[in-house]
């Protein structure tokens, strides 16, 4: 059982506070969904967790080992994988080469193809030539091959057709069921809540709601109020 | 005719060095996204370690190894500065930093090596390798071109056939995405800087006896090196190799024509200008229309 615990976390951008006093927890086998309007601090939160930007205060721990001062590579080796917004494939490498880059000694590329069989036919194609959906599958599969304990996913649905988004959500649920702890930042609230276990809503850098996904899914008016405040 | 051929062949040693320095510049640019103006100065530092040890009476080949080790160390030190403080900077900022480092290395180098004071640079590979159309081709020429070709082939093989090469290509494409996958970005970057430092040092050791071996002259060989890299548009190792050799041959030919021989050092600038104009031709044509 792995667990990511975030305590009293604050993150600044250009010395301005963007995320303040955030407490969250994600356990293996579960998906925690982070919702919020644009500018709520969701992407900044994930970037602070993975080390892309430094944290201003608080702690981040995987299985009780604090990682908030480590470089991004060290956090990855500690078991944290971050699927960034914008489908960050290595454009000049083929699909298979992208997967080989992240291949952990105990992992097998076949696991990636088992999760997304669509990629098998595209294994020799340059990643820049893949469709948006295929690129998103590739970056999720690539993260999986680092053998993470915790998977952070940022806006994987952006710019994709609903059928592809649904396909990706199913795959992410499957990963969680396999034992991963998933922290999912998403704009498509209904879809994310339908696969998630715990929901956090952020507004102006703070967590304004912490509850189970099923409850929030049944109360769209409440979700709307949490997004906008008041 | 024979005089022209002799001059062209004489330019091969310089051409091989320009090619190797140029290929190193492309290697650095492709993998760590830095146009490195300090490349030749790094090699010069290593070369002067060889000169200092040789002048102090140490045997030549251990001194060569010590010089290559020193060039590698200076390359790693420059790489450390670039990766530690400027990894997130834009390409132009990084290039400007290497210009500053070039100026700094030249200043320190001239101070430590006695300025323009002449030095006794040993010729590592004296003599003739073979005759080409009645002209002696020196071992130094064959070696510099061979070394440049070897570095080109090895670079291709290394990048396309090894796991470290694959990681370097990923790093060159998206440094942060690579780091997020646990790739040891700083270590790999230092490896690139160290490798190019070692090859650059050895190339300069071969060519130094034919140049005025002072710190400034050798460090400024970066100009023809970058001209060669520009011929390869900072992407193609093989075009850079050909560009460097061609540049050396043209310089050699120019030295045999009295009326232009004194301007031959301007040839790399003319090549830079020509390549830039050629590469911008479509934009200029669109503008004109």
Interface residues (C-beta under 8 A of the other chain):
Chain A: X50 X52 X71 X72 X73 X76 X77 X81 X82 X84 X88 X90 X91 X92 X93 X97 X98 X100 X101 X102 X142 X143 X146
Chain B: X163 X166 X167 X169 X170 X173 X174 X176 X177 X178 X179 X180 X181 X182 X183 X184 X185
